[in-house]
Amino acid sequence: MKKQGNIEFENSSGNVFDDLGIDNAEELQARGMVGFHVVELLKRKDMKQREIAELLGIKQTEVSHLLNGHFSRFTVDKLLDFLKRMNQKITIQISPHKQGEPYHNVAFDA
């Protein structure tokens, strides 16, 4: 733990779930990144929750959970389905793991 002034802090690994010692940290990080991208795309559309629910094929209460970042309520498959419904191309790339790299990585085009 480092100290700057009166504030103690710890550098992050880049994955808060891993920093907290949670077992499936990389999967949670990947789901969070996909969910974040879904929400960012929805914000650009400037739609009402009722319209989002219709677009994504979910209930309005689920839209509220999604927009509030409660991604654990959705599987990665469901989040990928949301991207498909928003006309987004999804590419999955599989390559050998290199030491020090995360096993899961999510990248987005702007």
Summary of the structure (lengths in Angstrom):
residues: 110
radius of gyration: 16.7
end to end distance: 35.4
largest distance: 50.5
contacts: 232
relative contact order: 0.14
helix: 49%
strand: 5%
